[in-house]
Amino acid sequence: MLIAVLFFCSLCWFVFTSHPEIGCSVVKKVAQYMADVLEDSRDKVQENLLANGVDLVTYVTRFQWDMAKYPIKQSLKNISEIISKQVTQIDNDLKARASAYNNLKGNLQNLERKNAGSLMTRSLADIVKKEDFVLDSEYLITMLVVVPKTSYADWQKTYETLAEMVVPRSTKLLFEDNDSGLFSVTLFRKAVDDFKHKARENKFTVRDFQYNEEEMKADKEEMTRLSTDKKKQFVCLLLTSLTMLLTVTSVHPFGPLVRWLKVNFSEAFIAWIHIKALRVFVESVLRYGLPVNFQAMLLQPNKKNMKKLREVLYDLYKHLDSSAAIIDASMDIPGLNLSQQEYYPYVYYKIDCNLLDFKV
């Protein structure tokens, strides 16, 4: 009986062509995107990368052809097209969902950056209060100035002389971080330009800020909305009201995006393994001819025993293809894909179940 050997190895990658390449790419993209979405829960990623409800190693070692999804009465071409369409659809859906989620995440990060960082750039809306400003005055205006901590004394000595018509003793320290302090100062509106110029010469930074309660409220509401929308993608609580209390009636550990990733990772991985099974069959027929007479099997060798295993397998099956010992792997022989993989007298593929770029 002729032998087709399908290697299983958790640390190796097999390079596909045509549909196999699509399958491999989509499986990895879905897995990696799940890791990106879960963020601080990355230690939970691996346990959610399941195929048909079981871990990947178990699925591969217990693999059975899915007759319902891929009827064997159809031609190989039709089966291949069914798998290709399925994987392509998952890929397209992932791109659309990823785009929507990334836009949401990006908008939230932009707002978060406005509320973080140094006093030179961050939003001041959550720092200042209405009573810090002279409002609705035709002549007076309150300005905000960032002063380095090392220059506090200089500011107190000079701010009243930076321009004419600065209100004496009007400065007040509103907030400080590790490097600087935010001071308010009141002056006449017509002195604003001179004050900014002199402040810049003295290495004081005038922030361009106008107190507007409606705009500040809108910014806070937008951040709350974006933060809530983001959390909904992977945390959903079903709450019901009981008299005057809110009671948690059921908890779903993941939201719609992560649930979609879990389901479609499983579908993509299953399709990928079916593609490998197809390739074992097709290449075995191409090599050994008809009638079909070969056995596929999985081997999971220790890394240190790989070389010895190669030698044993070669000795066992070298009679099947004497050219395997001398064939140039850079040659391009239709059906054998020699330019992209090692060539042996038996059919050989690798399966990688370590699909992430980080260790979980």
C-alpha positions, 0 to 999 in steps of 0.5 A: 500500500502506498503511503501519504504522510501528513505531518502535524507540527505545532511550531511549523508553517506550511506555505499554500498556493491558490485556495490553501494560501487563502485558507491559511491567511484567513485563519491567522487573520481571524486569530490575530484580530481576536487577540487584538480585540480582546486586548487585556484579555489576551491570556483568554485568546487561545482558549477561544480558538476552537474548531467545532467546539474542541481545541485545534490539536484535538480537531486535527487528530480526530478529523473526519470529512464533513459530508454535510458541508462538502458532499463527496459526491460532487467533483473536486472542483466544486468542493474546492469552489465551495470552500474557497467561497466560504473562506473568501466570504469570511475574509470579506466580512472580517475586513468590514467588521474590522474597519468598523471596529478600528474606526470606533477604536481610533475615534475613542483613542483620539478623544482619550489622547485629548484628555491625557498627555502634557498640559501643552496639548491635552484637553483642559475641559476636565480641569477648569471650572466655570468659576475660573473664568470671567465670562460675558464681559465686554472688556475682560478675558481670562487666559490660561497659561502653561508655566514650567515648574522651574519658572513658577517664581518668574511667572509670579514676578512678571505676569502683571508686566507682560502687557498693559492692562493685566489685572493685578493679582488675578493669576491662580494655579488651577492644575499641575502635572509632573512638569508644568502648572496651568495658571489663569490670568485676567486682562483686557481684551485689547491687550491679548496679542501683546500678552501672548507675544511677551509670554512666548518670549519668557517661555510661557505658553498661552493655551488657546481655550474658550470656556464653552459648557455646551461644547465641553458637555458634548465632548464628554458625552461623545467619549462616553458613547464611544467607550460604551460602544467599544465595550459592547463589542466584547462585553454584554450584560442583559439587565432587567428591572425588578421594582426599583432595582437592576438585576443581572439575569444573564451574562454573556462573556463576549459581545457580538464582534468576539462571538463572530470571531469565535464562530468564523475562526472555527469555520475557517480552520475547519475549511483549512483542514479540509483543504489540506485533506484535499491536497493530500488526496490530489497530490497522492493521485498525481504521484501514485496514479489510479486506482487510489491506494494510499493511507494518510496519517498524522505524526507529531514528532519531537523537534529533536527527533525530526532528523531521525524520523526523516531518515526512517521515513525515507528508508521506508518509502524511498522505493515509491519515488527514486527521484526524491533523493536527487530532485531539485526543490526549485524545479516547478513541476505542475501539481507538486508545488516543489518550488515552495516546499520540501520534496520527499518520496511520500506526500508531506504537509505541515499543520501549524496550530500556533497561529498567533504572533505572541505567546499566550 
